[in-house]
Structures are given as structure tokens and as C-alpha cells.
Amino acid sequence: MPREAKLFDRFKGSPVKAWPKVTANIPPNWIERARVARKSREDELSKAMHKLRDLQENRPRATVAIKAVKAQLKVLLADWETSYQKETFYNGLRILLELSRDGKSER
């Protein structure tokens, strides 16, 4: 069962809002896990995009099937976008913490 992203939810995905309140380090594996979660969804997302395009080109009058694929694609895109936002949140927060400590970042 995946862990809840409490830090991400608490600050509504804004690393700038989280930076003054976070004193601990952001482990690199948090960023890596967020990236892996996003990348693992890309194959399914790609298949849904191709399926929609194929239906629209080859069966343009199959409105029920097109509508179902669009709904599935919308859910997949929302899920992918959340994963992307988490990845950028943790990466941005880690960079801000590095800047506040060392005056420079490695990324």
C-alpha cells in the first residue's frame, strides 16, 4: 500500500510554502519514488492515447466507445499529473533546502 504524501498535501504542492517549515532533509529516494511512480503510468497512458486516436480515425461514429476511452484517459492523465506534481514538489523542496544550507544546489 503506497504511503500518503502528507507533506505534499499539507502545503498544497508548493515547495516555497513548505521550505520555511521543513527542517529535515528530503531523502533522494522520495524524489526517485515519485519519478518511478510517474514513469510506470506512462505505458498505460500511451496505450489509451493511441486507442483514442485509432477510434477517432477508424471508427468516428463509435461515440460510446470514444466517450469511454476519453473518460479513462482523463483519469489516467489526472493521476499522471499528480505524480508529476509530487516529483517536482520534492525536487524543488530539496533544492531550496540545499540553497539555504550551502548557497548552491547540485541540480
Buried (B, 14 or more C-beta within 10 A) or exposed (E): EEEEBEBBEEBEBEBEEBBEEBEEEBEEEBBEBBBEBBEEBEEBBEEBBEBBEEBEEEEEEEEEEBEBBEEBBEEBBEBBEBBBBBBBBBBBBBBBBBEEEEEEEEE
